Amino acid sequence: MNSADLLADAFERVREAVHAAVEGLSPDDLNARLDAGANSIAWLVWHLSRIQDDHLADAAGAEQVWFSQDWAARFELPFPKRATGFGHSSRQVAAVQVQSAELLLGYYDAVHEQTSRFVRGLDDAALDRVVDESWSPPVTLGVRLISVLADDLQHAGQAAFVRGALQRR
């Protein structure tokens, strides 16, 4: 197994976790919050999708799926189109409302598709390329990919937890 295969497998596991957390849920369940300060499944999956889309499009020199496939208009969220959820307040989290699991998974799957194409084309040397010099030390592509994977898996796990809590109500 080479690095590209390993990364593709890791992102596929994120896809499986996201689908398991979202499939079959009603809009009420997707948008529910366990308490006033909690994140909803809709926000968690939208946020992990936006971060992955933003970070990988930047690293790949590609346009974000959010814009190229007009997902921003489909979601109709009440904040700037470039928002990713990073630093969102409880009020902003509550504003992420989705109409269906299909909308949420449609965007996630489009991001996953672009991510898969990108990582499958990488070789080991590409992982050492600096993609963000605003940090010390500068962030390489390999570090950025692992960071996105870690964030994705954490939020997918949180979404699964929320789903389980809602199903036990």
N, C-alpha and C positions, 0 to 999 in steps of 0.2 A: 504494500500500500504506500502510495506517495502522499505528499502533503496535500495536494489538490483533492485526492480521494478522501483523505481524512477530514478535511474541511467540509467537503460536500456531504459526507456522512453526518457530521455534527449539525450542519444546518438542516438536514433532513430530519434529524431527531427533534429539532425545534419545531419544524412543521408538524410532525406527529403530535407533539405536546399541545401546540396551539389548536389543532383540529379537535383533539380529545377534550379540550377545555370549552370549546365554542359550539361544536356541532349539536344541532337539535334544540338549542336554547331559544326561548322566546325573547323578544325585545325587552320585556319586563325583567327577565333574569339577566340578560346581558348588561342592562343599565342599572341594575340594583347595586346598592352599596350596603355592606353589612352594618355600618354605622355612618354617621355624618362625616367622618374624616377618612373613610376607607375608599380605596380605589375599586371601581367596577371592573368587571370582565371586559366590557367595551373599552374603557380607558386603557387598561393594561395591554390588551392586544393591539389597539390602535397605536399606543405609545411605542411598544416594542417594534412594531412594523415601521413606524416613522423613523425611529432611531436607526434601524437597519437600513432603510431606504436612504436616509440622509448620509450616513457614514459610508456605506458601500458605493453609492453613486459618486460621492466625492473621491473616494479612493480609486474608482474605476474610470474617472473622467467622463461619467455618463450623466444623463439627466435623471432626476428622481422620478420614479414611477408615479408618485403623488401628482406630479405635474404633467408628465408625458402622456399618461393615460387618463387624466382629468379626474382622479380620485378626489381631489380637493373639492371640486364642485359637487360630487356625489355625496360626500359626507356633510356638506353645508355646516361646518363648525363655526362658532362665533368668535374666532380669533384669527390672527394673521395666518395666511396660508403656509408660511414657512415654519409654523409652530410644530414642535415635535413632542411636546408634553414635558420636556425637561424643565424643572422648576415650577411646574403648575401648582397653583393653590388648590385648596379643597373645592372652592367655587368653580375653578376652571375644570377640574376633574369631573364635577357634576354636569358640566356643559357638554361633555362628550356623550352624546346620545346617538345610538344607531337604530335603524329601522329593522335590521334583520341580521341574522348570523351570516347570510350569504354576502351581504355588503362587507362585513368585517373580514370574512375569510377571502372574499374576492380580492380585496386590497392586499391582505397578507400574502396570498398565493402569487399575486403579480410581483410583489417584492421578492418572494422566495425564488421565483423563476429567474429574475434578473440576477439575484445573488448567486444562484447555482451556475448560471452561464459564466459569470465572472470567476468564481473560485475554481471551477473545473479547468479554466485556461491558465491557471497560475503554475509557475515552477518554483522550486525552493528559493532561488535567488530573488524572486519578486517579493518574497516576504520580508526581506531586509530593506526594501525601499522606504524612505521616510515619507510619511503621508501627512504629518502634522508637526510643524516646527514650533507651535505655540506652547509646547510642554517641555520640561527639562527632566530627563532627556527627551529628545524628539521621539515622536511615536512612529514606529514602523508599521507597515501593512500587517505583518504577522501579529503584532501586539493589538492593533486596531480590530482585527478579525476576532481574536480571542476575547477582547473586551465586549464586542457586540454579541458574541455567542453567550458569554456569561450573563450579560444583561437580559438577553432574550430568554434564556433558560430560567433565570430568576423570576421574570415577569410571567412566563408561561406557567411556572409552578404556582405562583400567587393566584393566577386565574383559575387553575385547577382547584386550589384550596377554596376559593370563593364559590365555585360551582358546587363543590361538595357540601359546603355550609348551607348554600341555598337549597340543595336537594334534601337536606335533613330538617328543614323548617316545617 
